[in-house]
Structures are given as structure tokens and as C-alpha cells.
Amino acid sequence: MEKKYFLTKDGDFKKVYRKRKTFGNRNFTLYVKRNGLAHSRMGFSINKKVGKAVVRNKIKRRLRALYTDYYPRLAPGYDYVVVVKNNVADLDFKTMKSAFHHLFRVSKFLKGDKKS
């Protein structure tokens, strides 16, 4: 997936944190803000308390894969920031996918979802 679909600059993250809607579950917190673009962008925030660099990078790779899968079903024109909580380091991919799906289902930014 191209770089334009991700938040990379610190200023972009700060804008989302300042003017946001917040949703969460026990594994993730989601911050959402309109971006005025035709496409959505996502960023991931993982604290050093979650684990060492290898663990944090593994979580980021998994989240990027989930974002790539879910991108066509997400509402366009928003910036999303997913903040990872400490217990995510112990999750397998299937559980992480379920938590990610739950997060976007609760936030109502997932379109075409049968379970509401």
C-alpha cells in the first residue's frame, strides 16, 4: 500500500489527537478526524512499554496488513490513529484481527458490515 495512505508526520498525529472522536476496546484506542482528502489515512502509535523494538515492529506489520485488508471497507476522508495497549504483544494474529474489526465496527466507520 502506498505511503499516502498512512500518517507519517508528527504534526498529522497531533492534529488527530487534538480534534478527534475516540473509540476503544481492551486492545486498541482509535482516534478519528476528517482529513478533507478523497482517501483515508492511518497511523499507529505503539508505546515502548508494549515491548522491545522487535515486538513493536511485529505489531506494526500485522496492523498494516489488517489496514490493507480493511481499507476498501473504511469510510473515506478520515485520518485514523490506532493506539496499541500493552496486552497486544501477547495476542496472536487471529485475536488481533478480531479486536481490530470490533474497534471499527463499534466506531461505525466500517461500511458494508453485516454485524451491527
VENCORQUI-V191399 format. One record per residue. RES is the residue in one small letter. BURIAL is I if it has 16 or more other ideal C-beta (glycine too) atoms within 10 Angstrom, else O. Layout:
res=RES burial=BURIAL
res=RES burial=BURIAL
This chain:
res=m burial=O
res=e burial=O
res=k burial=O
res=k burial=O
res=y burial=O
res=f burial=O
res=l burial=I
res=t burial=O
res=k burial=O
res=d burial=O
res=g burial=O
res=d burial=I
res=f burial=I
res=k burial=O
res=k burial=I
res=v burial=I
res=y burial=O
res=r burial=O
res=k burial=O
res=r burial=O
res=k burial=O
res=t burial=O
res=f burial=I
res=g burial=O
res=n burial=O
res=r burial=O
res=n burial=I
res=f burial=I
res=t burial=O
res=l burial=I
res=y burial=I
res=v burial=I
res=k burial=I
res=r burial=O
res=n burial=I
res=g burial=O
res=l burial=O
res=a burial=O
res=h burial=O
res=s burial=I
res=r burial=I
res=m burial=I
res=g burial=I
res=f burial=I
res=s burial=O
res=i burial=I
res=n burial=O
res=k burial=O
res=k burial=O
res=v burial=O
res=g burial=I
res=k burial=O
res=a burial=O
res=v burial=O
res=v burial=O
res=r burial=I
res=n burial=O
res=k burial=O
res=i burial=I
res=k burial=O
res=r burial=O
res=r burial=I
res=l burial=I
res=r burial=O
res=a burial=O
res=l burial=I
res=y burial=I
res=t burial=O
res=d burial=O
res=y burial=I
res=y burial=O
res=p burial=O
res=r burial=O
res=l burial=I
res=a burial=O
res=p burial=O
res=g burial=O
res=y burial=I
res=d burial=I
res=y burial=I
res=v burial=I
res=v burial=I
res=v burial=I
res=v burial=I
res=k burial=I
res=n burial=O
res=n burial=O
res=v burial=I
res=a burial=I
res=d burial=O
res=l burial=O
res=d burial=O
res=f burial=O
res=k burial=O
res=t burial=O
res=m burial=I
res=k burial=I
res=s burial=O
res=a burial=I
res=f burial=I
res=h burial=I
res=h burial=I
res=l burial=I
res=f burial=I
res=r burial=O
res=v burial=O
res=s burial=I
res=k burial=O
res=f burial=I
res=l burial=I
res=k burial=O
res=g burial=O
res=d burial=O
res=k burial=O
res=k burial=O
res=s burial=O
